[in-house]
Amino acid sequence: MVSWLIIIVGLIYSWIFIDTDSTSGLRNSFAPVVFGILVIVAIIKIVNPWSETNRSNSKNGDCGSFWSGNDSGGDGGWGGGD
């Protein structure tokens, strides 16, 4: 919920500060870039709404993800022979 609040507030303020005719770098380049990034993040959150619930429901964080580094005790099929 907090992430949605940050995204919405960021979108509102970056929209207010966008002025492509301005000579200020903050208004003519930084604000549109921030707005675009926040729009992309919002779209990702809308398209993939279950990602946040999966993260909060897992027992030890990254259980089962590829990059978690958790090894279940198996050799992963790479057990060497003699």
N, C-alpha and C positions, 0 to 999 in steps of 0.2 A: 504494500500500500504506500509506503514511504517513497519507493522508487517512482510510482506513478505521480506522486505529488511533485517530486523533483523534476520529472520530465515535463509536466504541465506548466509549472512555474518557469522552467527554463525556456520552454517554447514561447510563453507569453512575453517574457522579458527580451528574448532575442528578437522576437517579431517587432517589439517596440523600438529596438535600437537599430534595426536594419534601415540603412539609407545608402543606396548604391551610388548616389550622386555626391556623397560627402567626400571631403578630402581626408577625413580621419580614417585610419586603417582599421580602427575598432568597428566603425559603423559600416564601412563598405566591403570589408572582407571577413573579419572575425565573426561578426554577428550572423551573417548568412551561413557560414560554415558550421557554427554551433547549432543553428536552427536545423540545418540539413542532417547533422549527426543525430540530434534529438528526434527528428521525424523518423529516421531509420531505426533508432532504438525502439520507438513507440510501435512501429510496424512489426518489428521482430517480437515484441512482447504481446501484441495482439494475435499474431499468427501462431505463436508458440506459447500459449497461456499456461500449459502444464509444467513448463520447465522450472518455475519457481516452487511449485508444490512438490515436485519430485525431489528437489534439493532439500526442502525442509522436512520431508517425510523419511529421508534415508537415515539409518541409525548412526553411521559413522562418516557422514559427509559424502565422499566420492565412491561409495561401494559399487563396484561393477563398472566403473567408467574405465576407458582405455588408459588414461593418463594418471589414474589414482595411485598407482604404485603398490596397491594391495595385492598380495599373492595369497591365494587360498591354500597353499601348501603343495600344489601340483607343480609339475615341471613345465606346464603349458604345451606339452607335446614336443618339446625340444630335448627330451632326455637322451643323452648320449649313450652309446653302447661301448663295448670293448673294442 
